[in-house]
Amino acid sequence: MTNTLYDALFAPHERNPAVFLRCDDGTALRYDAFLKRAAQLAHVLKNAGVQPGDRIVVQAPKLSDTIALYAASVQAGAVYLPLNTAYTEAELGYFIEDADPSLIVCDAKNEAAINMLISGRATPVLTLGGSSGSLSLAANDMPDSFTPVDRAPDDLAALLYTSGTTGRSKGAMLSHKNLLSNAISLTNLWEITNQDCLIHALPIFHTHGLFVAMNTSLLAGAEVRLHTAFDVEKVLSDLPSATLLMGVPTFYTRLLSDTGFTEELVQNMRLFVSGSAPLLAETHREFEARTGHRILERYGMTETNMITSNPYDGERVAGTVGYALPGTEVKITDPETGKTLPAGDIGMIEVRGDNVFKGYWNMPVKTAEELRASGFFLTGDLGTQSQDGRLAIVGRSKDLIISGGYNIYPKEIEDVLNDVPGVVESAVFGVPNADFGESVIAAVVAEPNGALTEQALKDSVASKLARFKHPRAFKFMDTLPRNTMGKVQKNVLREAYGP
């Protein structure tokens, strides 16, 4: 039997005594012990009724057992569906309804709320975290070996939800081949080996933290310093003995704001990688001046994993995201005609390769709109390519906001604001922020002579949306700027309220 992803990422470590995870609580887990733990968890999944191809919803804390659950899911042939731990019950309810999972795994402290949310469904709920996590306790009594379920390259391994500027969230179907091909390309390109030690302070419900950071470390046999969250002092403490850091722009701006972050501290470091949001040129310059290192910026999406990367050996140009990964094709096309544009022209970024997803879950029409019959995926981003293929992103055809590495879709916030009594209309947009990449701003038109307050807006948003989606400022206006076709001009709002 073969299981594409398990055979490549996990099976080679079944007898590997090297440390895989070194957690910030001081515990360490060897590769061979990690694989035994994954096997125990796979038995629990099977006993819970999980069949090959079934979805497992996971909204759980960042623990070694949560990482092992990902391995167990692959081993059991299931489809892993990680969800942001900040999602509200209303948001979580949509994902559960749409994905129709056969199992839900959540934080032990949220078990009662989840059970109330899914009242009427027969879906079992297991928990991680604390001393009473039912999944962890059940695994303790299971055998530490498990025969992997047969999974082919095109079988689904993960389902990750990504939103659009209109409509509800879409589930991107990622196959074993999608994930493995990307891990191989990045590991080779960034020269990751078993001599590396990665500081992992990213969330593990996101492509960056789970598939880029974890899959490359597993493929190479590297050590991972697993930080529960990004904490400047803890990262500074680990930097002298680490070689890699993968982060979002916020990581680097916060490190630069600490006087303890010096060139001497990072002498052992080999590579700093940034992604998930644009890195400001000033951050590039300040980082190099302080440390002697140039941050390597790359570009990817939930639907494609990573698409491009600045070179490991070669010039890392601020404001660009480098070249297409090996085995990946990138082209710039006319958004109206789909015709390939000459070098230097601005157009739609399209990508094709083994890294590109299989389509959107239960959305054949949306899939056909964004995934061409030729295999090219329309990213929705606008960019330019130099003559030698270096890519620069110049804007987005959709109104996506990226703040702290998280995708935020204005319409979702606007729908909440527009339901608040006294609101005539709203427009949500992003403005540059040196720390988070972008900040969320909401322009609101209130009813004349009404009693609408900023606090009422904040309260409504807080009750319905995850914190990272909350506007950082509300701007009350008499009217929203519009063009001759009646479309709200968010570029005018960004210029008016940006830094």
Secondary structure as the mmCIF struct_conf table of DSSP 4:
data_model
#
loop_
_struct_conf.conf_type_id
_struct_conf.id
_struct_conf.beg_label_comp_id
_struct_conf.beg_label_asym_id
_struct_conf.beg_label_seq_id
_struct_conf.end_label_comp_id
_struct_conf.end_label_asym_id
_struct_conf.end_label_seq_id
STRN STRN1 ASN A 3 ASN A 3
HELX_RH_AL_P HELX_RH_AL_P1 THR A 4 LEU A 5
HELX_RH_PI_P HELX_RH_PI_P1 TYR A 6 PHE A 10
HELX_RH_3T_P HELX_RH_3T_P1 ALA A 11 HIS A 13
TURN_TY1_P TURN_TY1_P1 GLU A 14 ARG A 15
BEND BEND1 ALA A 18 ALA A 18
STRN STRN2 VAL A 19 CYS A 23
TURN_TY1_P TURN_TY1_P2 ASP A 24 ASP A 25
BEND BEND2 GLY A 26 GLY A 26
STRN STRN3 ALA A 28 ARG A 30
HELX_RH_AL_P HELX_RH_AL_P2 TYR A 31 ASN A 47
TURN_TY1_P TURN_TY1_P3 ALA A 48 GLY A 49
TURN_TY1_P TURN_TY1_P4 PRO A 52 GLY A 53
STRN STRN4 ARG A 55 GLN A 59
BEND BEND3 LYS A 62 LYS A 62
HELX_RH_AL_P HELX_RH_AL_P3 SER A 64 GLN A 75
TURN_TY1_P TURN_TY1_P5 ALA A 76 GLY A 77
STRN STRN5 VAL A 79 PRO A 82
TURN_TY1_P TURN_TY1_P6 THR A 85 ALA A 86
HELX_RH_AL_P HELX_RH_AL_P4 GLU A 89 ALA A 99
BEND BEND4 SER A 102 SER A 102
STRN STRN6 LEU A 103 ASP A 107
HELX_RH_3T_P HELX_RH_3T_P2 ALA A 108 ASN A 110
HELX_RH_AL_P HELX_RH_AL_P5 GLU A 111 LEU A 117
TURN_TY1_P TURN_TY1_P7 ILE A 118 GLY A 120
STRN STRN7 VAL A 125 LEU A 128
BEND BEND5 GLY A 129 SER A 131
HELX_RH_AL_P HELX_RH_AL_P6 SER A 134 ASN A 140
TURN_TY1_P TURN_TY1_P8 ASP A 141 ASP A 141
BEND BEND6 MET A 142 MET A 142
BEND BEND7 ASP A 144 ASP A 144
HELX_LH_PP_P HELX_LH_PP_P1 THR A 147 ASP A 150
STRN STRN8 ARG A 151 ARG A 151
TURN_TY1_P TURN_TY1_P9 PRO A 153 ASP A 154
BEND BEND8 ASP A 155 ASP A 155
STRN STRN9 LEU A 156 THR A 162
BEND BEND9 THR A 165 ARG A 168
STRN STRN10 LYS A 170 SER A 175
HELX_RH_AL_P HELX_RH_AL_P7 HIS A 176 LEU A 189
TURN_TY1_P TURN_TY1_P10 TRP A 190 GLU A 191
TURN_TY1_P TURN_TY1_P11 ASN A 194 GLN A 195
STRN STRN11 CYS A 197 HIS A 200
BEND BEND10 LEU A 202 LEU A 202
BEND BEND11 ILE A 204 HIS A 206
HELX_RH_AL_P HELX_RH_AL_P8 THR A 207 THR A 207
HELX_RH_PI_P HELX_RH_PI_P2 HIS A 208 MET A 214
HELX_RH_AL_P HELX_RH_AL_P9 ASN A 215 ALA A 220
TURN_TY1_P TURN_TY1_P12 GLY A 221 GLY A 221
STRN STRN12 GLU A 223 LEU A 226
BEND BEND12 THR A 228 ALA A 229
HELX_RH_AL_P HELX_RH_AL_P10 VAL A 232 ASP A 238
HELX_RH_3T_P HELX_RH_3T_P3 LEU A 239 SER A 241
STRN STRN13 LEU A 244 GLY A 247
HELX_RH_AL_P HELX_RH_AL_P11 PRO A 249 LEU A 256
TURN_TY1_P TURN_TY1_P13 SER A 257 SER A 257
BEND BEND13 ASP A 258 ASP A 258
TURN_TY1_P TURN_TY1_P14 THR A 259 GLY A 260
TURN_TY1_P TURN_TY1_P15 GLU A 263 GLU A 263
HELX_RH_3T_P HELX_RH_3T_P4 GLU A 264 VAL A 266
TURN_TY1_P TURN_TY1_P16 GLN A 267 ASN A 268
STRN STRN14 LEU A 271 SER A 274
BEND BEND14 SER A 276 ALA A 277
HELX_LH_PP_P HELX_LH_PP_P2 PRO A 278 LEU A 280
HELX_RH_AL_P HELX_RH_AL_P12 ALA A 281 THR A 291
BEND BEND15 GLY A 292 GLY A 292
STRN STRN15 LEU A 296 MET A 301
TURN_TY1_P TURN_TY1_P17 THR A 302 THR A 304
STRN STRN16 ASN A 305 SER A 309
BEND BEND16 TYR A 312 GLY A 314
TURN_TY1_P TURN_TY1_P18 ALA A 318 GLY A 319
STRN STRN17 GLY A 322 GLY A 322
STRN STRN18 TYR A 323 ALA A 324
HELX_LH_PP_P HELX_LH_PP_P3 LEU A 325 LEU A 325
TURN_TY1_P TURN_TY1_P19 PRO A 326 GLY A 327
STRN STRN19 THR A 328 THR A 333
TURN_TY1_P TURN_TY1_P20 PRO A 335 THR A 337
HELX_LH_PP_P HELX_LH_PP_P4 LYS A 339 LYS A 339
STRN STRN20 THR A 340 THR A 340
HELX_LH_PP_P HELX_LH_PP_P5 LEU A 341 PRO A 342
TURN_TY1_P TURN_TY1_P21 ALA A 343 GLY A 344
STRN STRN21 GLY A 347 GLY A 353
TURN_TY1_P TURN_TY1_P22 ASP A 354 ASN A 355
BEND BEND17 VAL A 356 VAL A 356
STRN STRN22 TYR A 360 TYR A 360
TURN_TY1_P TURN_TY1_P23 TRP A 361 ASN A 362
HELX_RH_AL_P HELX_RH_AL_P13 PRO A 364 GLU A 370
STRN STRN23 LEU A 371 LEU A 371
TURN_TY1_P TURN_TY1_P24 ALA A 373 SER A 374
BEND BEND18 GLY A 375 GLY A 375
STRN STRN24 PHE A 377 GLN A 385
TURN_TY1_P TURN_TY1_P25 GLN A 387 ASP A 388
STRN STRN25 LEU A 391 ARG A 396
BEND BEND19 SER A 397 LYS A 398
STRN STRN26 ILE A 401 SER A 403
TURN_TY1_P TURN_TY1_P26 GLY A 404 GLY A 405
STRN STRN27 TYR A 406 ILE A 408
HELX_RH_AL_P HELX_RH_AL_P14 PRO A 410 ASN A 418
TURN_TY1_P TURN_TY1_P27 ASP A 419 ASP A 419
BEND BEND20 VAL A 420 VAL A 420
TURN_TY1_P TURN_TY1_P28 PRO A 421 GLY A 422
STRN STRN28 VAL A 423 ASN A 433
TURN_TY1_P TURN_TY1_P29 ALA A 434 PHE A 436
STRN STRN29 GLY A 437 ALA A 446
HELX_LH_PP_P HELX_LH_PP_P6 GLU A 447 GLU A 447
TURN_TY1_P TURN_TY1_P30 PRO A 448 ASN A 449
HELX_RH_AL_P HELX_RH_AL_P15 GLU A 454 LYS A 464
BEND BEND21 LEU A 465 LEU A 465
HELX_RH_3T_P HELX_RH_3T_P5 ARG A 467 LYS A 469
BEND BEND22 HIS A 470 HIS A 470
BEND BEND23 ARG A 472 ARG A 472
STRN STRN30 ALA A 473 MET A 477
BEND BEND24 ASP A 478 THR A 479
STRN STRN31 ARG A 482 ARG A 482
TURN_TY1_P TURN_TY1_P31 THR A 484 MET A 485
BEND BEND25 GLY A 486 GLY A 486
STRN STRN32 VAL A 488 VAL A 488
HELX_RH_AL_P HELX_RH_AL_P16 LYS A 490 TYR A 497
#
